[in-house]
Amino acid sequence: MKNDGKTRRIAVCGKGGVGKTSLTALMLKHLSGRKDLKILAVDADPAVGLASVLDVNVKKTVNDLRNEIIEKSRDREKIARQELAEAVDYKLFDALTEGNNFAFLAIGRPESEGCYCRVNDLLKEIIESLSADFDVVLIDGEAGIEQVNRRVMKEVDDLVLVSDPSAKGVRVAEALWNLVREQNAVACSRAGLVLNRVRDGEEAKGVMERTSLELFGWVPEDERLRRQDVEGKSFLDLPDDVPANAAVAGIMRKLGF
């Protein structure tokens, strides 16, 4: 990828449990090896799973900032959405964590019922505000279709739809793409499917015969990934010879990196 001054936004979405966050972590591992790129990783999943697999210590989330601002407001019942968004934007760098050649931002857990401004409503403005400072913004989206349905991800260049070989996972990926196309939920230049935890090429071929989605690539079932996760070790520290790494490197080449 040539740095032409334009920020590249990549959103990773899919059904829960298909390995979306693991794939995002491996994509970040590939990108962070590029010293010519400034990278922002956004953990937009309330479960903060990306921080966990990267072993990133998140001191503050967007939700933490939001709660602090509301608590300090003179009239907490009437604080305006725009006022809250501007205040969060002002304090945003308090929530950025520095990693190895990347910055990290977590949205945090969803707020309680009846609060003044949903955290998801702020994410669109936050990504827009920060994007200009980075070459690549990599977003690990919330599982399912909710964030896309709420138009949280206003504009992305690449929508990476993740599924395992299951029919249900592929159907969710297709539903996400249909939502993007038919309702203009997200403005994106390109969308494609990444199949995860695939046994072999024949299994991947069989899945692709049942869908019209473009295939960005497939990642093999990998015991070393599972062990890394079980032992709580960062996916950034996986050896380069792990098969999943080679597969993700191929996917990133297809995306132009």
ZADO-1210 file (C-alpha; in nm, 4 decimals, padded with zeros to 6 digits):
<atoms>
<atom x="00.0000" y="00.0000" z="00.0000" code="MET" pos="1"/>
<atom x="00.1298" y="00.3429" z="-00.0927" code="LYS" pos="2"/>
<atom x="00.0630" y="00.6189" z="00.1541" code="ASN" pos="3"/>
<atom x="-00.1183" y="00.8757" z="-00.0624" code="ASP" pos="4"/>
<atom x="-00.2435" y="01.0809" z="00.2308" code="GLY" pos="5"/>
<atom x="-00.5795" y="00.9041" z="00.2437" code="LYS" pos="6"/>
<atom x="-00.6732" y="00.6983" z="00.5465" code="THR" pos="7"/>
<atom x="-00.7662" y="00.3371" z="00.4736" code="ARG" pos="8"/>
<atom x="-01.0532" y="00.2135" z="00.6926" code="ARG" pos="9"/>
<atom x="-01.1004" y="-00.1625" z="00.7324" code="ILE" pos="10"/>
<atom x="-01.3972" y="-00.3022" z="00.9277" code="ALA" pos="11"/>
<atom x="-01.4083" y="-00.6675" z="01.0340" code="VAL" pos="12"/>
<atom x="-01.7588" y="-00.7988" z="01.0987" code="CYS" pos="13"/>
<atom x="-01.9372" y="-01.1317" z="01.1365" code="GLY" pos="14"/>
<atom x="-02.1344" y="-01.3680" z="01.3537" code="LYS" pos="15"/>
<atom x="-02.0173" y="-01.4181" z="01.7111" code="GLY" pos="16"/>
<atom x="-01.7879" y="-01.7153" z="01.7651" code="GLY" pos="17"/>
<atom x="-01.6452" y="-01.7405" z="01.4130" code="VAL" pos="18"/>
<atom x="-01.3028" y="-01.6012" z="01.5053" code="GLY" pos="19"/>
<atom x="-01.3580" y="-01.2422" z="01.3935" code="LYS" pos="20"/>
<atom x="-01.1422" y="-01.0966" z="01.6711" code="THR" pos="21"/>
<atom x="-00.8622" y="-01.3488" z="01.6171" code="SER" pos="22"/>
<atom x="-00.8557" y="-01.2585" z="01.2488" code="LEU" pos="23"/>
<atom x="-00.8448" y="-00.8865" z="01.3327" code="THR" pos="24"/>
<atom x="-00.5490" y="-00.9499" z="01.5648" code="ALA" pos="25"/>
<atom x="-00.3597" y="-01.1337" z="01.2905" code="LEU" pos="26"/>
<atom x="-00.4363" y="-00.8552" z="01.0437" code="MET" pos="27"/>
<atom x="-00.2961" y="-00.6073" z="01.2961" code="LEU" pos="28"/>
<atom x="00.0138" y="-00.8241" z="01.3422" code="LYS" pos="29"/>
<atom x="00.0730" y="-00.8021" z="00.9678" code="HIS" pos="30"/>
<atom x="00.0101" y="-00.4271" z="00.9489" code="LEU" pos="31"/>
<atom x="00.2153" y="-00.3376" z="01.2561" code="SER" pos="32"/>
<atom x="00.5202" y="-00.4906" z="01.0907" code="GLY" pos="33"/>
<atom x="00.5059" y="-00.2057" z="00.8407" code="ARG" pos="34"/>
<atom x="00.7115" y="00.0776" z="00.9892" code="LYS" pos="35"/>
<atom x="00.5909" y="00.3132" z="00.7157" code="ASP" pos="36"/>
<atom x="00.2307" y="00.3015" z="00.8384" code="LEU" pos="37"/>
<atom x="00.0585" y="00.4686" z="01.1332" code="LYS" pos="38"/>
<atom x="-00.2116" y="00.2306" z="01.2505" code="ILE" pos="39"/>
<atom x="-00.5143" y="00.2716" z="01.4760" code="LEU" pos="40"/>
<atom x="-00.6839" y="-00.0449" z="01.6025" code="ALA" pos="41"/>
<atom x="-01.0408" y="00.0109" z="01.7252" code="VAL" pos="42"/>
<atom x="-01.2033" y="-00.2466" z="01.9513" code="ASP" pos="43"/>
<atom x="-01.5674" y="-00.1668" z="01.8760" code="ALA" pos="44"/>
<atom x="-01.6969" y="-00.4839" z="02.0392" code="ASP" pos="45"/>
<atom x="-01.8317" y="-00.4139" z="02.3931" code="PRO" pos="46"/>
<atom x="-01.6740" y="-00.7407" z="02.5092" code="ALA" pos="47"/>
<atom x="-01.3277" y="-00.5812" z="02.4523" code="VAL" pos="48"/>
<atom x="-01.2060" y="-00.9097" z="02.3063" code="GLY" pos="49"/>
<atom x="-00.9416" y="-00.7558" z="02.0817" code="LEU" pos="50"/>
<atom x="-00.7625" y="-00.6009" z="02.3785" code="ALA" pos="51"/>
<atom x="-00.7530" y="-00.9448" z="02.5380" code="SER" pos="52"/>
<atom x="-00.6016" y="-01.1352" z="02.2440" code="VAL" pos="53"/>
<atom x="-00.3470" y="-00.8555" z="02.1927" code="LEU" pos="54"/>
<atom x="-00.2697" y="-00.8406" z="02.5659" code="ASP" pos="55"/>
<atom x="-00.3254" y="-00.4635" z="02.5606" code="VAL" pos="56"/>
<atom x="-00.3841" y="-00.2940" z="02.8943" code="ASN" pos="57"/>
<atom x="-00.6770" y="-00.0574" z="02.8338" code="VAL" pos="58"/>
<atom x="-00.6824" y="00.2129" z="03.1018" code="LYS" pos="59"/>
<atom x="-00.9856" y="00.4014" z="02.9704" code="LYS" pos="60"/>
<atom x="-01.2537" y="00.3254" z="02.7148" code="THR" pos="61"/>
<atom x="-01.4815" y="00.5607" z="02.5238" code="VAL" pos="62"/>
<atom x="-01.7578" y="00.4580" z="02.7635" code="ASN" pos="63"/>
<atom x="-01.5378" y="00.5555" z="03.0616" code="ASP" pos="64"/>
<atom x="-01.4836" y="00.9023" z="02.9116" code="LEU" pos="65"/>
<atom x="-01.8533" y="00.9378" z="02.8423" code="ARG" pos="66"/>
<atom x="-01.9447" y="00.8469" z="03.2006" code="ASN" pos="67"/>
<atom x="-01.6852" y="01.0883" z="03.3432" code="GLU" pos="68"/>
<atom x="-01.8215" y="01.3746" z="03.1333" code="ILE" pos="69"/>
<atom x="-02.1815" y="01.3025" z="03.2302" code="ILE" pos="70"/>
<atom x="-02.0875" y="01.2849" z="03.5993" code="GLU" pos="71"/>
<atom x="-01.9168" y="01.6260" z="03.5817" code="LYS" pos="72"/>
<atom x="-02.1953" y="01.7922" z="03.3849" code="SER" pos="73"/>
<atom x="-02.3973" y="02.0568" z="03.5693" code="ARG" pos="74"/>
<atom x="-02.7195" y="01.9208" z="03.4240" code="ASP" pos="75"/>
<atom x="-02.6724" y="01.5509" z="03.3643" code="ARG" pos="76"/>
<atom x="-03.0338" y="01.5045" z="03.2606" code="GLU" pos="77"/>
<atom x="-03.0086" y="01.7518" z="02.9726" code="LYS" pos="78"/>
<atom x="-02.6558" y="01.7164" z="02.8398" code="ILE" pos="79"/>
<atom x="-02.6873" y="01.7386" z="02.4629" code="ALA" pos="80"/>
<atom x="-02.5591" y="01.4662" z="02.2324" code="ARG" pos="81"/>
<atom x="-02.3434" y="01.7138" z="02.0400" code="GLN" pos="82"/>
<atom x="-02.1999" y="01.8569" z="02.3613" code="GLU" pos="83"/>
<atom x="-02.1140" y="01.5078" z="02.4811" code="LEU" pos="84"/>
<atom x="-01.9564" y="01.4126" z="02.1479" code="ALA" pos="85"/>
<atom x="-01.7397" y="01.7264" z="02.1476" code="GLU" pos="86"/>
<atom x="-01.6321" y="01.6691" z="02.5073" code="ALA" pos="87"/>
<atom x="-01.5378" y="01.3063" z="02.4360" code="VAL" pos="88"/>
<atom x="-01.3481" y="01.4189" z="02.1266" code="ASP" pos="89"/>
<atom x="-01.1509" y="01.6687" z="02.3375" code="TYR" pos="90"/>
<atom x="-01.0475" y="01.3988" z="02.5875" code="LYS" pos="91"/>
<atom x="-01.0065" y="01.1208" z="02.3333" code="LEU" pos="92"/>
<atom x="-00.6293" y="01.0879" z="02.3598" code="PHE" pos="93"/>
<atom x="-00.6772" y="00.9883" z="02.7246" code="ASP" pos="94"/>
<atom x="-00.8293" y="00.6656" z="02.5937" code="ALA" pos="95"/>
<atom x="-00.5610" y="00.5870" z="02.3352" code="LEU" pos="96"/>
<atom x="-00.3175" y="00.3117" z="02.4316" code="THR" pos="97"/>
<atom x="00.0171" y="00.2841" z="02.2554" code="GLU" pos="98"/>
<atom x="00.1104" y="-00.0606" z="02.1278" code="GLY" pos="99"/>
<atom x="00.4007" y="-00.1869" z="01.9189" code="ASN" pos="100"/>
<atom x="00.3755" y="00.0434" z="01.6153" code="ASN" pos="101"/>
<atom x="00.0012" y="00.0988" z="01.6598" code="PHE" pos="102"/>
<atom x="-00.2446" y="00.2956" z="01.8733" code="ALA" pos="103"/>
<atom x="-00.5398" y="00.1199" z="02.0350" code="PHE" pos="104"/>
<atom x="-00.8871" y="00.2469" z="02.1242" code="LEU" pos="105"/>
<atom x="-01.1646" y="00.0485" z="02.2952" code="ALA" pos="106"/>
<atom x="-01.5288" y="00.1545" z="02.2947" code="ILE" pos="107"/>
<atom x="-01.6037" y="-00.0298" z="02.6206" code="GLY" pos="108"/>
<atom x="-01.9141" y="-00.1954" z="02.7543" code="ARG" pos="109"/>
<atom x="-02.2617" y="-00.0754" z="02.6577" code="PRO" pos="110"/>
<atom x="-02.4243" y="00.1771" z="02.8878" code="GLU" pos="111"/>
<atom x="-02.7202" y="00.1046" z="03.1139" code="SER" pos="112"/>
<atom x="-03.0809" y="00.1421" z="03.0053" code="GLU" pos="113"/>
<atom x="-03.2074" y="00.4961" z="02.9592" code="GLY" pos="114"/>
<atom x="-02.8733" y="00.6773" z="02.9408" code="CYS" pos="115"/>
<atom x="-02.8284" y="01.0067" z="02.7612" code="TYR" pos="116"/>
<atom x="-02.6184" y="00.9138" z="02.4613" code="CYS" pos="117"/>
<atom x="-02.5416" y="00.5645" z="02.3434" code="ARG" pos="118"/>
<atom x="-02.1718" y="00.4811" z="02.3180" code="VAL" pos="119"/>
<atom x="-02.2341" y="00.3424" z="01.9713" code="ASN" pos="120"/>
<atom x="-02.3668" y="00.6821" z="01.8624" code="ASP" pos="121"/>
<atom x="-02.0269" y="00.8348" z="01.9457" code="LEU" pos="122"/>
<atom x="-01.8182" y="00.5807" z="01.7581" code="LEU" pos="123"/>
<atom x="-01.8947" y="00.7257" z="01.4161" code="LYS" pos="124"/>
<atom x="-01.7745" y="01.0729" z="01.5171" code="GLU" pos="125"/>
<atom x="-01.4700" y="00.9333" z="01.6969" code="ILE" pos="126"/>
<atom x="-01.3483" y="00.7307" z="01.3987" code="ILE" pos="127"/>
<atom x="-01.4054" y="01.0295" z="01.1726" code="GLU" pos="128"/>
<atom x="-01.2124" y="01.2581" z="01.4085" code="SER" pos="129"/>
<atom x="-00.9127" y="01.0279" z="01.4550" code="LEU" pos="130"/>
<atom x="-00.8804" y="00.8883" z="01.1035" code="SER" pos="131"/>
<atom x="-00.6863" y="01.1818" z="00.9601" code="ALA" pos="132"/>
<atom x="-00.3984" y="01.1110" z="01.2011" code="ASP" pos="133"/>
<atom x="-00.3487" y="00.7525" z="01.0773" code="PHE" pos="134"/>
<atom x="-00.2738" y="00.5691" z="00.7537" code="ASP" pos="135"/>
<atom x="-00.4872" y="00.2676" z="00.8466" code="VAL" pos="136"/>
<atom x="-00.7821" y="00.2312" z="01.0842" code="VAL" pos="137"/>
<atom x="-00.8641" y="-00.1337" z="01.1601" code="LEU" pos="138"/>
<atom x="-01.1993" y="-00.1863" z="01.3319" code="ILE" pos="139"/>
<atom x="-01.3030" y="-00.5037" z="01.5139" code="ASP" pos="140"/>
<atom x="-01.6804" y="-00.4671" z="01.4968" code="GLY" pos="141"/>
<atom x="-01.9442" y="-00.5923" z="01.7339" code="GLU" pos="142"/>
<atom x="-02.0639" y="-00.9463" z="01.6621" code="ALA" pos="143"/>
<atom x="-02.3714" y="-00.9650" z="01.4403" code="GLY" pos="144"/>
<atom x="-02.5325" y="-00.6833" z="01.2429" code="ILE" pos="145"/>
<atom x="-02.6214" y="-00.4281" z="01.5114" code="GLU" pos="146"/>
<atom x="-02.3430" y="-00.1744" z="01.4570" code="GLN" pos="147"/>
<atom x="-02.3908" y="-00.1832" z="01.0811" code="VAL" pos="148"/>
<atom x="-02.7671" y="-00.1589" z="01.1279" code="ASN" pos="149"/>
<atom x="-02.7231" y="00.1520" z="01.3475" code="ARG" pos="150"/>
<atom x="-02.4903" y="00.3040" z="01.0876" code="ARG" pos="151"/>
<atom x="-02.2082" y="00.3277" z="01.3394" code="VAL" pos="152"/>
<atom x="-01.9483" y="00.2568" z="01.0718" code="MET" pos="153"/>
<atom x="-02.0327" y="00.5467" z="00.8438" code="LYS" pos="154"/>
<atom x="-01.7657" y="00.4897" z="00.5815" code="GLU" pos="155"/>
<atom x="-01.5098" y="00.2130" z="00.5333" code="VAL" pos="156"/>
<atom x="-01.2886" y="00.1202" z="00.2414" code="ASP" pos="157"/>
<atom x="-01.2895" y="-00.2537" z="00.3036" code="ASP" pos="158"/>
<atom x="-01.5646" y="-00.4532" z="00.4750" code="LEU" pos="159"/>
<atom x="-01.4203" y="-00.7899" z="00.5780" code="VAL" pos="160"/>
<atom x="-01.7021" y="-01.0365" z="00.6471" code="LEU" pos="161"/>
<atom x="-01.5836" y="-01.3289" z="00.8595" code="VAL" pos="162"/>
<atom x="-01.7429" y="-01.6708" z="00.8849" code="SER" pos="163"/>
<atom x="-01.6494" y="-02.0257" z="00.9734" code="ASP" pos="164"/>
<atom x="-01.7608" y="-02.2918" z="00.7227" code="PRO" pos="165"/>
<atom x="-02.1044" y="-02.3214" z="00.8873" code="SER" pos="166"/>
<atom x="-02.4149" y="-02.2289" z="00.6872" code="ALA" pos="167"/>
<atom x="-02.5315" y="-02.0034" z="00.9735" code="LYS" pos="168"/>
<atom x="-02.2076" y="-01.8060" z="00.9791" code="GLY" pos="169"/>
<atom x="-02.2173" y="-01.7522" z="00.6029" code="VAL" pos="170"/>
<atom x="-02.5828" y="-01.6440" z="00.6210" code="ARG" pos="171"/>
<atom x="-02.4923" y="-01.3749" z="00.8769" code="VAL" pos="172"/>
<atom x="-02.2114" y="-01.2540" z="00.6487" code="ALA" pos="173"/>
<atom x="-02.4570" y="-01.2390" z="00.3584" code="GLU" pos="174"/>
<atom x="-02.7113" y="-01.0534" z="00.5743" code="ALA" pos="175"/>
<atom x="-02.4471" y="-00.7943" z="00.6606" code="LEU" pos="176"/>
<atom x="-02.3595" y="-00.7437" z="00.2954" code="TRP" pos="177"/>
<atom x="-02.7273" y="-00.7200" z="00.1951" code="ASN" pos="178"/>
<atom x="-02.7815" y="-00.4570" z="00.4640" code="LEU" pos="179"/>
<atom x="-02.4886" y="-00.2557" z="00.3306" code="VAL" pos="180"/>
<atom x="-02.6065" y="-00.2803" z="-00.0316" code="ARG" pos="181"/>
<atom x="-02.9801" y="-00.2397" z="00.0072" code="GLU" pos="182"/>
<atom x="-03.0000" y="00.0167" z="00.2866" code="GLN" pos="183"/>
<atom x="-02.6736" y="00.2032" z="00.2310" code="ASN" pos="184"/>
<atom x="-02.5922" y="00.1281" z="00.5961" code="ALA" pos="185"/>
<atom x="-02.2200" y="00.1702" z="00.5321" code="VAL" pos="186"/>
<atom x="-02.0443" y="00.3394" z="00.2422" code="ALA" pos="187"/>
<atom x="-01.7721" y="00.0933" z="00.1434" code="CYS" pos="188"/>
<atom x="-01.5523" y="00.0526" z="-00.1603" code="SER" pos="189"/>
<atom x="-01.5153" y="-00.3233" z="-00.1350" code="ARG" pos="190"/>
<atom x="-01.6547" y="-00.6154" z="00.0633" code="ALA" pos="191"/>
<atom x="-01.5538" y="-00.9776" z="00.0768" code="GLY" pos="192"/>
<atom x="-01.5651" y="-01.2962" z="00.2791" code="LEU" pos="193"/>
<atom x="-01.2875" y="-01.4510" z="00.4868" code="VAL" pos="194"/>
<atom x="-01.3515" y="-01.8112" z="00.5854" code="LEU" pos="195"/>
<atom x="-01.1956" y="-01.9034" z="00.9193" code="ASN" pos="196"/>
<atom x="-01.1143" y="-02.2399" z="01.0802" code="ARG" pos="197"/>
<atom x="-01.1244" y="-02.4220" z="00.7486" code="VAL" pos="198"/>
<atom x="-00.9976" y="-02.7808" z="00.7300" code="ARG" pos="199"/>
<atom x="-00.8711" y="-02.7650" z="00.3722" code="ASP" pos="200"/>
<atom x="-00.9167" y="-02.6087" z="00.0312" code="GLY" pos="201"/>
<atom x="-01.1942" y="-02.8492" z="-00.0624" code="GLU" pos="202"/>
<atom x="-01.4027" y="-02.7385" z="00.2347" code="GLU" pos="203"/>
<atom x="-01.3481" y="-02.3730" z="00.1408" code="ALA" pos="204"/>
<atom x="-01.4468" y="-02.4494" z="-00.2203" code="LYS" pos="205"/>
<atom x="-01.7651" y="-02.6198" z="-00.1042" code="GLY" pos="206"/>
<atom x="-01.8675" y="-02.3185" z="00.1031" code="VAL" pos="207"/>
<atom x="-01.8000" y="-02.0748" z="-00.1808" code="MET" pos="208"/>
<atom x="-02.0232" y="-02.2736" z="-00.4151" code="GLU" pos="209"/>
<atom x="-02.3142" y="-02.1777" z="-00.1875" code="ARG" pos="210"/>
<atom x="-02.2581" y="-01.8011" z="-00.1750" code="THR" pos="211"/>
<atom x="-02.2102" y="-01.5142" z="-00.4174" code="SER" pos="212"/>
<atom x="-01.9765" y="-01.3209" z="-00.1845" code="LEU" pos="213"/>
<atom x="-01.6267" y="-01.2476" z="-00.3102" code="GLU" pos="214"/>
<atom x="-01.3665" y="-01.4584" z="-00.1296" code="LEU" pos="215"/>
<atom x="-01.0785" y="-01.2589" z="00.0193" code="PHE" pos="216"/>
<atom x="-00.9202" y="-01.5800" z="00.1457" code="GLY" pos="217"/>
<atom x="-00.9447" y="-01.8581" z="00.4010" code="TRP" pos="218"/>
<atom x="-00.7605" y="-01.9306" z="00.7243" code="VAL" pos="219"/>
<atom x="-00.6897" y="-02.2922" z="00.8252" code="PRO" pos="220"/>
<atom x="-00.7850" y="-02.4537" z="01.1537" code="GLU" pos="221"/>
<atom x="-00.4788" y="-02.3876" z="01.3679" code="ASP" pos="222"/>
<atom x="-00.4062" y="-02.5533" z="01.7019" code="GLU" pos="223"/>
<atom x="-00.1350" y="-02.3012" z="01.7866" code="ARG" pos="224"/>
<atom x="-00.3883" y="-02.0177" z="01.7695" code="LEU" pos="225"/>
<atom x="-00.6108" y="-02.2019" z="02.0158" code="ARG" pos="226"/>
<atom x="-00.3177" y="-02.2606" z="02.2525" code="ARG" pos="227"/>
<atom x="-00.2139" y="-01.8970" z="02.2332" code="GLN" pos="228"/>
<atom x="-00.5668" y="-01.7963" z="02.3289" code="ASP" pos="229"/>
<atom x="-00.5962" y="-02.0525" z="02.6108" code="VAL" pos="230"/>
<atom x="-00.2625" y="-01.9434" z="02.7586" code="GLU" pos="231"/>
<atom x="-00.3553" y="-01.5741" z="02.7378" code="GLY" pos="232"/>
<atom x="-00.0611" y="-01.4843" z="02.5147" code="LYS" pos="233"/>
<atom x="-00.0715" y="-01.2020" z="02.2630" code="SER" pos="234"/>
<atom x="-00.1451" y="-01.3003" z="01.9051" code="PHE" pos="235"/>
<atom x="00.1169" y="-01.0427" z="01.8068" code="LEU" pos="236"/>
<atom x="00.3791" y="-01.2812" z="01.9472" code="ASP" pos="237"/>
<atom x="00.2771" y="-01.5775" z="01.7310" code="LEU" pos="238"/>
<atom x="00.5702" y="-01.7146" z="01.5280" code="PRO" pos="239"/>
<atom x="00.5635" y="-01.6136" z="01.1645" code="ASP" pos="240"/>
<atom x="00.5594" y="-01.9777" z="01.0527" code="ASP" pos="241"/>
<atom x="00.2123" y="-02.0404" z="01.1999" code="VAL" pos="242"/>
<atom x="-00.0084" y="-02.1351" z="00.8987" code="PRO" pos="243"/>
<atom x="-00.2759" y="-01.8813" z="00.9949" code="ALA" pos="244"/>
<atom x="-00.0168" y="-01.6037" z="00.9664" code="ASN" pos="245"/>
<atom x="00.0704" y="-01.7015" z="00.6111" code="ALA" pos="246"/>
<atom x="-00.2997" y="-01.7160" z="00.5204" code="ALA" pos="247"/>
<atom x="-00.3673" y="-01.3700" z="00.6644" code="VAL" pos="248"/>
<atom x="-00.0603" y="-01.2309" z="00.4851" code="ALA" pos="249"/>
<atom x="-00.2192" y="-01.3512" z="00.1603" code="GLY" pos="250"/>
<atom x="-00.5491" y="-01.1854" z="00.2514" code="ILE" pos="251"/>
<atom x="-00.3725" y="-00.8586" z="00.3263" code="MET" pos="252"/>
<atom x="-00.1939" y="-00.8737" z="-00.0105" code="ARG" pos="253"/>
<atom x="-00.5333" y="-00.9094" z="-00.1749" code="LYS" pos="254"/>
<atom x="-00.6417" y="-00.5953" z="00.0098" code="LEU" pos="255"/>
<atom x="-00.3377" y="-00.4146" z="-00.1272" code="GLY" pos="256"/>
<atom x="-00.0941" y="-00.4268" z="00.1680" code="PHE" pos="257"/>
</atoms>
